[in-house]
Amino acid sequence: MTSLNPLFIQKAQRIKLLLTDVDGVMTDGTLSFFTDEKGVAREIKNFESLDGMGLLFLAYCGVQTGIVSKGASNTLEFWAKELGMNYLFYNTSVKHRALDFLQREYGLLPEEIAFIGDDLIDVGLLSRVGLPLAVANSVPEAKQFALYTSPRHGGDGAVRDIAEQILRARGQWERVVQDNLSGAFQNPKRELRIVKGL
């Protein structure tokens, strides 16, 4: 395992919340649709289970989690609830407005928030959070803001890698390993706050 950047360690120890984009970060970016029996187009998203576990591990260790997405689907709400997430921002075309909302409503400071992004729509938020993060398939403009870029692609364990690096930096990874070994690990249950149209 490569050694962690001291600045990454310092910033990871301060965060209270990890936010992530969806398409291209939690998925490989492929958009798939089908038409239901009523003729309504529905979206299918394929998530990596390792990413889901990484987010659960963060929640278990006291780091809040959430999604900030330009899109919207029932699948996002279902998955966010399954992962014990705190926040789901969707139909969010200006993503840094989520940061303003979190500061105003919950008193979370930018330096207490991490965000994983991959595209130009993410750079406004990446440039404002305390711990900006990217994935291997991110555009160069997103990577230039990232303090850490996962060597893994979106939809292929990048979120899990980032979650693990954060927990290692915070000295919490061994607890996760030991609690899974002993059977003490429990999926966290949290109330999901849904915000749309920022």
KENU-431273 format. One line per 10 residues: number of its first residue (from 1); for each residue x, y, z of C-alpha. Coordinates in steps of 0.05 Angstrom, whole numbers, plus 5000, padded with zeros to 4 digits. Example, Ala and Ser with C-alpha at 12.3 -4.5 7.8 and 13.67 -1.06 7.14 Angstrom:
<atoms>
1	5246/4910/5156; 5273/4979/5143;
</atoms>
This chain:
<atoms>
1	5000/5000/5000; 5027/5069/4983; 5038/5118/5040; 4986/5172/5049; 4999/5245/5035; 5007/5282/5103; 4959/5336/5080; 4908/5283/5061; 4915/5253/5130; 4906/5321/5163;
11	4844/5338/5123; 4813/5268/5128; 4817/5273/5204; 4774/5336/5202; 4718/5313/5158; 4648/5299/5185; 4615/5285/5118; 4633/5251/5052; 4591/5270/4992; 4596/5235/4925;
21	4572/5244/4854; 4537/5183/4824; 4547/5174/4748; 4620/5161/4734; 4638/5155/4808; 4590/5106/4840; 4576/5077/4771; 4617/5070/4707; 4577/5127/4677; 4535/5083/4630;
31	4463/5105/4627; 4413/5049/4614; 4338/5056/4606; 4277/5012/4597; 4204/5027/4585; 4155/5001/4637; 4085/4974/4626; 4057/5045/4627; 4105/5068/4573; 4147/5108/4623;
41	4223/5109/4613; 4259/5082/4674; 4333/5085/4689; 4377/5027/4710; 4440/5039/4751; 4493/4987/4766; 4529/4998/4832; 4592/4963/4857; 4579/4927/4923; 4649/4942/4948;
51	4633/5017/4942; 4570/5006/4983; 4608/4971/5038; 4660/5027/5039; 4605/5078/5050; 4575/5035/5105; 4643/5030/5138; 4649/5106/5138; 4580/5112/5169; 4597/5059/5221;
61	4658/5101/5241; 4617/5164/5249; 4628/5198/5182; 4563/5221/5151; 4552/5206/5077; 4511/5233/5021; 4499/5239/4946; 4499/5302/4903; 4472/5288/4833; 4446/5327/4774;
71	4400/5269/4758; 4343/5237/4795; 4314/5168/4802; 4278/5124/4852; 4340/5080/4850; 4382/5135/4881; 4335/5142/4940; 4332/5066/4949; 4408/5059/4947; 4420/5118/4993;
81	4373/5088/5045; 4406/5019/5038; 4474/5051/5053; 4449/5089/5114; 4464/5156/5082; 4446/5222/5113; 4434/5265/5051; 4410/5258/4980; 4414/5320/4936; 4385/5308/4867;
91	4365/5351/4808; 4423/5393/4832; 4452/5429/4772; 4497/5476/4814; 4528/5427/4862; 4562/5475/4909; 4493/5499/4930; 4490/5434/4970; 4550/5461/5010; 4512/5526/5024;
101	4451/5486/5046; 4492/5442/5093; 4526/5502/5124; 4461/5540/5133; 4417/5482/5158; 4467/5439/5196; 4527/5483/5211; 4575/5440/5172; 4636/5478/5150; 4669/5468/5081;
111	4733/5441/5114; 4690/5387/5148; 4665/5361/5081; 4696/5315/5029; 4669/5306/4958; 4684/5256/4903; 4672/5283/4833; 4692/5265/4762; 4666/5317/4713; 4663/5392/4701;
121	4596/5398/4737; 4633/5376/4800; 4690/5427/4800; 4650/5482/4835; 4640/5436/4894; 4709/5404/4890; 4741/5474/4894; 4702/5491/4957; 4706/5430/5003; 4761/5414/5052;
131	4777/5346/5021; 4767/5344/4945; 4772/5274/4914; 4770/5244/4845; 4770/5176/4809; 4815/5149/4755; 4766/5165/4699; 4755/5238/4722; 4767/5294/4672; 4833/5331/4682;
141	4797/5393/4707; 4767/5353/4764; 4833/5318/4780; 4870/5384/4787; 4828/5401/4848; 4834/5331/4880; 4879/5320/4939; 4872/5246/4925; 4853/5211/4860; 4836/5138/4866;
151	4873/5092/4818; 4807/5056/4808; 4752/5077/4760; 4681/5097/4778; 4637/5036/4786; 4699/4993/4797; 4714/5002/4871; 4738/5075/4869; 4691/5097/4925; 4712/5037/4967;
161	4785/5055/4956; 4773/5127/4977; 4732/5106/5038; 4788/5059/5060; 4841/5114/5051; 4800/5161/5093; 4790/5110/5149; 4865/5092/5148; 4882/5166/5154; 4835/5172/5213;
171	4863/5110/5247; 4796/5073/5241; 4809/5020/5189; 4835/4968/5237; 4772/4976/5279; 4730/4961/5216; 4772/4900/5201; 4768/4874/5273; 4693/4887/5280; 4680/4849/5215;
181	4724/4792/5241; 4689/4789/5308; 4619/4800/5280; 4609/4865/5318; 4600/4906/5254; 4528/4929/5244; 4498/4967/5185; 4483/5038/5209; 4410/5062/5205; 4400/5136/5192;
191	4345/5182/5170; 4355/5205/5098; 4346/5279/5085; 4325/5289/5012; 4335/5357/4979; 4318/5370/4907; 4327/5425/4856; 4384/5466/4886;
</atoms>
